[in-house]
Amino acid sequence: MPTSWSDLDTTALARAAAHAQHVLQRRLAEAGSSPFEYRVLAVLAGIEHRTQADLGRAAGLDRSDVTATVRTLDGKGLVTRRPDPDHAKRVLVALSPAGVAAHSDLAIVVHEAQAEVFTALEKAERHQLVALLRRI
C-alpha cells in the first residue's frame, strides 16, 4: 500500500497525462496551433460538413470552446462556415483547402509529439500501455 501521495498509482498516471499534454501543447504551439484547433481539424477531416454542435460532441469540447475554436480557425482560413439550409440557427463547418493541408501537417506534429512522450518505451510496451489505459 502506498504511503505517500507521490507513491499512488493515480499520481503516476496524472503526471504522465500532464507530461503528455505539455508535450502536445508545446509541439502544436510551435506549429502555430493548439490542441483544441487540432481536435476540430481532425474531426472535420474527411467529412463534408458538420454542425458546430456535432463537432463539439465529436471533439469532446463544450459549446463555447467549439465556437471560439471555429472562429479562430475561420480567421486563419482553415475552415468555412455557412448556415445550415435545413435549420436556420445551425452553422455548418467544413475544412477549407488550407485546412486540409494544415490538418495533414499537424497530424505529423501530433505523431512526433506522441513519439516524444513514449520515447522511453519499446514499441510493444507502448502498445501494452495504451491497451491497458483504454480499459480504464
Protein Blocks (a to p, Z undefined) as FASTA:
>chain_A
ZZbfklpmklmmmmmmmmmmmmmmmmmmmnopafklmmmmmmmgopabdcfklmmmmnop
afklmmmmmmmmmmnopaccdddfkbmkbccddddfklmmmmmmmmmmmmmmmmmmmmmp
cfklmmmmmmmmmmZZ
